[in-house]
Amino acid sequence: MSVATQQLSGDDARMAVLRALGLAGLSTSVPPCPALCAEALRAALWSYWGATAKPVYITRLINAAARTLLPWQEKLGEDDERLSQQLRNMLQEMEVIGDVAALPNGRWSPTPPRIVHVPAISRWLLLGGPPSRDLPTQVGAAVERIGVARLLRLPPGEIDLAVDEVPEREWLRAPTESLDVWGSAVLDRSALTPAGEIDIEVYAPAAAHPAATQFDRWKLPTAKLADGCYLARMRTRRGVRAHYIVQLVGGRAIAAGPPLLGDGDVRRLQYALDLLAHNPVRVTGTRQRDCWTFKLQSALPRAEHRLLLALGREQTPVDGKYYPRCWVIPSSYAPRAEKALRDLGISIEVHELPEGTV
């Protein structure tokens, strides 16, 4: 007896994949959205991990997720490289928020399931654990997807979700002090020792014009700069930038030492120095009915980058340049993002986009 087979159309195949991933409510848009890429990666990682209980090599993981997304590749009509790069970018974003773990030698593993309560938006960030297709029905129904993140609209107790809860500040891993206090402390507590001749640039926001990006606030040390402590950078033999705190006198570094950053990072210190110099960087915020777009010409510190990845999505310039970076945040979450930016001392110029404008 012969069995009749019917070939699925492209849209039907894409819809079948969405249902299999627990994403029946998503659009079959092309190229695949970040939420779909993230779910394909979660499903592939979880499958390999469940079968072997071993970390998964990145090439195997990317190839498995790409196979899941074959119906989208067919519609794109391009080679696999574009989709593979998109998946790698999404995997890195998932690692930043703590959804997956990057291990040595290019291997990856799931992280333990846990939630982060973000009170300002009345949501719970769901991290780690199984892909959406394996979540209990009541948990899956409460999931809201923003970029690569999964947010719960209901408290875990109401949907019988028993996992560890991590405080928002612990998840962000940001210093507890205000930015100016923390920045001043980094300059004061870094141990400096006499320095010989060193080839450096120093971060000097007080000597930059008000509209300058952080890239343009790095200066060669000269006698025109006021004496004092500065953040400095120099290139090593391997081409990597090393950062120091240096003491300048007459435009010459007489002492230097590594910055003691604690839970912060060099980028956070740059924002702190901007604030202390009363010369904040500028950001444009465009408000629409459903979302805000924040246009940045300088990168964010780790903690704020992590937060904005959970609240929205990052758009890169279509011309291939690195800047500006545009963050698109749903209107209901935008006040939390705006506060995070203002807490960095950033000056935000807000514009209203007329209704119906694209």
C-alpha positions as CSV (number, residue, x, y, z in Angstrom):
1,M,0.0,0.0,0.0
2,S,1.4,3.4,-1.0
3,V,1.4,6.3,1.4
4,A,0.7,9.7,0.0
5,T,3.0,12.5,1.1
6,Q,2.4,16.2,0.9
7,Q,5.2,18.7,0.8
8,L,4.8,21.7,3.1
9,S,4.9,25.2,1.6
10,G,7.6,27.6,3.0
11,D,5.1,29.4,5.3
12,D,3.7,26.0,6.5
13,A,7.2,24.7,7.2
14,R,8.1,27.8,9.2
15,M,4.9,27.6,11.1
16,A,5.6,24.0,11.9
17,V,9.0,24.9,13.3
18,L,7.5,27.7,15.4
19,R,5.0,25.2,16.9
20,A,7.7,22.7,17.6
21,L,9.8,25.3,19.4
22,G,6.8,26.5,21.5
23,L,6.6,29.8,19.6
24,A,3.3,29.4,17.8
25,G,2.4,33.1,18.4
26,L,5.5,34.4,16.6
27,S,5.6,35.8,13.1
28,T,7.3,33.8,10.3
29,S,9.1,37.0,9.3
30,V,12.4,37.0,7.4
31,P,15.1,37.2,8.6
32,P,14.3,35.2,11.7
33,C,13.8,37.5,14.7
34,P,16.1,37.4,17.8
35,A,13.5,35.5,19.9
36,L,13.4,32.7,17.3
37,C,17.2,32.5,17.0
38,A,17.5,32.3,20.8
39,E,14.9,29.6,21.0
40,A,16.6,27.5,18.3
41,L,19.9,27.8,20.2
42,R,18.2,26.9,23.5
43,A,16.6,23.8,21.9
44,A,19.8,22.6,20.3
45,L,21.9,23.2,23.4
46,W,19.4,21.5,25.6
47,S,19.1,18.5,23.3
48,Y,22.9,17.9,23.2
49,W,23.3,18.5,26.9
50,G,20.5,16.1,27.7
51,A,22.0,13.4,25.5
52,T,25.6,13.7,26.6
53,A,25.7,15.8,29.8
54,K,28.7,17.5,28.3
55,P,29.3,21.0,27.0
56,V,28.6,21.5,23.3
57,Y,31.2,22.8,20.9
58,I,30.1,26.1,19.2
59,T,30.2,24.8,15.6
60,R,28.0,21.9,16.4
61,L,25.6,24.1,18.3
62,I,25.4,26.8,15.6
63,N,24.9,24.1,12.9
64,A,22.1,22.4,14.8
65,A,20.3,25.7,15.4
66,A,20.8,26.6,11.7
67,R,19.2,23.3,10.6
68,T,16.2,24.1,12.7
69,L,15.9,27.4,10.8
70,L,16.3,25.9,7.3
71,P,12.8,27.1,6.2
72,W,14.0,30.7,6.7
73,Q,17.3,30.2,4.9
74,E,15.3,29.0,1.8
75,K,13.3,32.2,1.8
76,L,16.5,34.3,2.3
77,G,18.0,32.8,-0.8
78,E,21.5,33.3,0.6
79,D,24.3,31.1,1.8
80,D,24.5,30.0,5.4
81,E,27.1,32.5,6.6
82,R,24.6,35.3,7.3
83,L,22.4,33.1,9.5
84,S,25.4,31.5,11.2
85,Q,26.7,35.0,12.2
86,Q,23.3,36.1,13.4
87,L,23.1,32.9,15.6
88,R,26.6,33.6,17.0
89,N,25.5,37.2,17.9
90,M,22.4,35.9,19.6
91,L,24.4,33.3,21.5
92,Q,26.7,36.0,22.8
93,E,23.7,38.1,23.9
94,M,22.3,35.1,25.7
95,E,25.6,34.7,27.5
96,V,25.6,38.4,28.5
97,I,22.2,38.1,30.3
98,G,23.1,34.7,31.9
99,D,20.9,32.5,29.8
100,V,23.8,30.2,28.7
101,A,27.4,29.8,29.8
102,A,30.5,30.1,27.6
103,L,33.1,27.6,28.7
104,P,36.8,27.3,27.7
105,N,37.8,25.9,24.3
106,G,34.7,27.2,22.5
107,R,32.2,25.1,24.4
108,W,28.8,26.0,25.8
109,S,26.3,24.7,28.4
110,P,22.9,25.7,29.8
111,T,22.8,27.6,33.0
112,P,20.7,26.5,36.0
113,P,17.1,27.7,35.9
114,R,16.5,30.9,37.9
115,I,14.5,34.1,37.8
116,V,15.4,37.8,38.3
117,H,12.6,40.1,39.6
118,V,12.8,43.5,37.8
119,P,10.3,45.5,40.0
120,A,10.4,48.6,37.8
121,I,8.7,46.7,34.9
122,S,6.7,44.2,37.0
123,R,8.4,41.3,35.2
124,W,10.5,38.3,36.1
125,L,13.4,37.5,33.8
126,L,13.6,33.7,33.2
127,L,17.2,32.5,32.8
128,G,18.7,29.1,32.0
129,G,16.9,25.8,32.2
130,P,14.9,24.1,29.3
131,P,13.8,25.7,26.1
132,S,10.3,27.1,25.8
133,R,8.9,23.9,24.2
134,D,9.7,22.0,27.5
135,L,8.3,24.5,29.9
136,P,5.1,23.7,31.8
137,T,2.0,25.0,30.0
138,Q,1.2,27.7,32.6
139,V,4.8,28.9,32.6
140,G,5.0,29.0,28.8
141,A,1.7,30.9,28.6
142,A,3.2,33.6,30.9
143,V,6.3,34.2,28.8
144,E,6.8,37.5,27.0
145,R,9.7,37.6,24.5
146,I,11.8,40.7,24.1
147,G,14.9,40.2,21.9
148,V,16.7,37.1,23.2
149,A,15.2,37.4,26.7
150,R,12.2,35.6,28.2
151,L,10.2,37.6,30.7
152,L,7.3,36.3,32.9
153,R,4.2,38.5,33.2
154,L,3.2,36.7,36.4
155,P,4.9,36.0,39.7
156,P,6.5,32.5,39.8
157,G,4.2,31.5,42.7
158,E,1.1,32.1,40.6
159,I,2.3,29.7,37.8
160,D,3.9,27.0,40.1
161,L,7.4,27.8,39.1
162,A,9.8,26.8,41.8
163,V,13.3,28.1,40.9
164,D,15.9,30.2,42.6
165,E,15.3,33.9,42.5
166,V,18.3,36.2,42.1
167,P,18.1,39.9,43.2
168,E,18.3,42.4,40.3
169,R,21.4,44.1,41.6
170,E,23.2,40.7,42.0
171,W,22.3,39.8,38.5
172,L,23.5,43.2,37.1
173,R,26.8,42.9,39.1
174,A,27.1,46.6,39.3
175,P,28.8,48.7,42.1
176,T,26.5,49.7,44.9
177,E,27.9,53.2,45.2
178,S,26.7,56.1,43.1
179,L,28.7,56.6,39.9
180,D,30.6,59.7,41.0
181,V,31.5,58.2,44.4
182,W,32.6,54.9,42.8
183,G,34.7,56.7,40.1
184,S,36.4,58.9,42.7
185,A,37.2,55.9,44.8
186,V,38.8,54.1,41.8
187,L,41.1,57.0,41.3
188,D,41.9,57.3,45.0
189,R,42.5,53.7,45.9
190,S,44.5,52.5,42.8
191,A,48.1,51.9,44.0
192,L,50.5,53.9,41.8
193,T,54.3,53.3,41.4
194,P,56.9,55.4,39.7
195,A,56.6,55.2,35.9
196,G,59.3,55.5,33.3
197,E,58.7,56.6,29.7
198,I,55.4,55.1,28.6
199,D,53.4,55.6,25.4
200,I,49.8,56.3,26.5
201,E,46.6,58.1,25.8
202,V,44.6,59.6,28.7
203,Y,40.9,59.9,29.0
204,A,40.3,63.6,29.4
205,P,36.6,64.6,29.3
206,A,37.3,68.0,30.8
207,A,39.4,68.8,27.8
208,A,36.8,67.6,25.2
209,H,34.0,69.6,23.7
210,P,30.5,68.9,25.0
211,A,29.2,66.9,22.0
212,A,32.3,64.6,21.9
213,T,31.9,60.9,21.9
214,Q,33.9,58.9,24.4
215,F,36.2,57.8,21.5
216,D,37.1,61.5,21.0
217,R,37.8,62.1,24.7
218,W,41.1,60.1,24.6
219,K,44.0,62.6,24.3
220,L,47.8,62.4,24.1
221,P,49.2,63.8,27.4
222,T,50.5,67.3,27.1
223,A,51.2,70.2,29.4
224,K,47.9,71.6,28.5
225,L,46.1,69.0,30.6
226,A,45.7,69.8,34.3
227,D,47.9,67.8,36.7
228,G,46.1,64.9,38.4
229,C,45.0,61.3,38.1
230,Y,43.7,60.0,34.7
231,L,42.5,56.8,33.2
232,A,45.1,55.9,30.6
233,R,45.5,53.2,27.9
234,M,48.4,51.8,26.0
235,R,48.8,49.0,23.4
236,T,50.7,45.9,24.4
237,R,52.9,43.9,22.0
238,R,49.9,41.7,21.1
239,G,47.9,44.8,20.1
240,V,45.6,44.6,23.2
241,R,44.8,47.8,25.0
242,A,45.9,47.7,28.7
243,H,44.4,50.3,31.1
244,Y,46.0,52.1,34.0
245,I,45.5,55.0,36.4
246,V,48.3,57.5,35.9
247,Q,49.3,60.6,37.7
248,L,50.2,63.4,35.2
249,V,52.5,66.3,36.1
250,G,53.3,68.8,33.4
251,G,51.9,66.5,30.8
252,R,54.1,63.5,31.8
253,A,53.0,60.3,33.6
254,I,55.2,60.1,36.8
255,A,53.3,57.2,38.3
256,A,51.0,54.4,37.1
257,G,49.1,51.4,38.4
258,P,46.2,49.1,37.5
259,P,42.7,50.4,38.2
260,L,40.9,48.7,41.1
261,L,37.5,48.4,39.5
262,G,35.7,46.0,41.8
263,D,32.3,45.1,40.2
264,G,32.8,47.9,37.6
265,D,34.7,48.0,34.3
266,V,36.7,50.5,32.3
267,R,33.7,51.7,30.4
268,R,31.8,52.5,33.6
269,L,34.9,54.5,34.8
270,Q,34.7,56.6,31.6
271,Y,31.1,57.5,32.4
272,A,32.1,58.3,36.0
273,L,34.9,60.6,34.7
274,D,32.5,62.3,32.3
275,L,30.2,63.0,35.3
276,L,33.0,64.2,37.5
277,A,34.1,66.6,34.7
278,H,30.5,67.9,34.3
279,N,30.7,66.8,30.6
280,P,28.3,64.0,30.1
281,V,27.9,62.2,26.7
282,R,24.7,62.8,24.8
283,V,22.1,60.3,23.7
284,T,19.0,60.9,21.6
285,G,15.8,59.2,22.8
286,T,13.0,59.0,20.2
287,R,9.6,58.2,21.7
288,Q,6.9,56.5,19.7
289,R,3.5,55.0,20.8
290,D,4.8,51.5,21.2
291,C,8.5,51.9,21.8
292,W,11.5,54.2,22.5
293,T,14.7,54.2,20.5
294,F,17.9,55.3,22.2
295,K,20.7,56.3,19.9
296,L,24.1,55.8,21.4
297,Q,27.5,56.9,20.1
298,S,29.5,55.2,22.9
299,A,29.3,51.7,24.3
300,L,27.6,50.9,27.6
301,P,29.2,49.3,30.7
302,R,28.5,45.6,31.2
303,A,25.7,46.0,33.7
304,E,23.7,48.5,31.6
305,H,24.3,46.4,28.5
306,R,23.0,43.4,30.3
307,L,19.9,45.3,31.4
308,L,19.0,46.7,28.0
309,L,19.4,43.2,26.4
310,A,16.7,42.0,28.8
311,L,14.5,45.0,28.1
312,G,14.7,45.4,24.4
313,R,16.9,44.8,21.4
314,E,20.0,46.4,19.9
315,Q,20.1,47.5,16.2
316,T,23.4,47.8,14.4
317,P,23.9,50.3,11.5
318,V,23.1,48.9,8.1
319,D,26.2,50.5,6.6
320,G,28.5,48.2,8.5
321,K,29.8,50.9,10.9
322,Y,30.0,50.1,14.6
323,Y,28.2,53.3,15.7
324,P,25.6,54.6,16.3
325,R,24.0,51.7,18.3
326,C,20.3,52.0,18.6
327,W,18.4,50.3,21.4
328,V,14.7,49.7,20.8
329,I,12.7,49.4,24.0
330,P,9.0,48.8,24.4
331,S,7.3,51.9,25.9
332,S,6.3,50.1,29.1
333,Y,10.0,49.2,29.8
334,A,11.5,52.5,28.5
335,P,11.4,54.3,31.9
336,R,13.7,51.6,33.4
337,A,16.1,51.9,30.5
338,E,16.0,55.7,30.7
339,K,16.8,55.7,34.4
340,A,19.8,53.3,33.8
341,L,21.2,55.7,31.2
342,R,20.6,58.8,33.3
343,D,22.3,57.1,36.3
344,L,25.4,56.9,34.1
345,G,25.2,60.7,33.9
346,I,24.1,60.6,30.3
347,S,22.3,63.6,28.9
348,I,19.2,62.4,27.0
349,E,17.6,64.6,24.4
350,V,14.0,63.3,23.9
351,H,12.2,63.6,20.6
352,E,8.6,62.7,19.8
353,L,8.1,60.8,16.5
354,P,4.7,61.8,15.0
355,E,2.0,59.1,14.8
356,G,2.4,57.0,11.7
357,T,6.0,58.0,11.0
358,V,8.3,55.1,10.2
